[in-house]
Amino acid sequence: QVQLAESGGGLVQVGGSLRLSCAASQRIRNIYAMAWFRQAPGKEREFVARISWKNGLTYYADSVTGRFTISRENAANNTLWLQMNSLRSEDTGVYYCAAGHAADSQYRLTRAYDDWGQGTQVTVSD
């Protein structure tokens, strides 16, 4: 099991930017894709973005398209990022990174991922 650790969260004003990082405890093997999810208070955890580990293809939730960018260092290394620009108050929540070991057409669902970090808080203030 890969242990994941997020960092980079914090308090930012509307319109600001943050860059989240996710580091794995060991070299990532047999990873098919990694993703970012977020969870606001009182709401379910929701999909934010996904990257295929081998070819780098990316997918985004409609709410973040054009504002957020998911990336990885390279397929052999163990760092995932989420660049968040033009932040809105509705982007507030705990952000989690996740790793999936197999292809899953339901990649927007949490059950498509096997390993999870503990999360990092992002608060966007008006």
C-alpha angles and dihedrals in degrees: 000000000000116000114217128199125192126204140166101070123134147121118311136164124248109281093026131117139238134181118213123200131200119197125191122220092229139016107293113248129179092008113156098180143345129211147182122232130177136203126202121200111284093006136100122260108269136199117256109168143338136201127196106231098216103044103017097237111164136208129188140193111251091242093063103032110127093015105059129052125195118202143159132214093238136309094270097051130072109232127108125184139194117199109199120194134173090023119201131201089251089062089071114119147087111300120212131190119213138188127213124199099198140036114271125178089207092066092147090067125084092231090069090071130071106190128046138185125225093253137241125240119242117188121184114193129200 
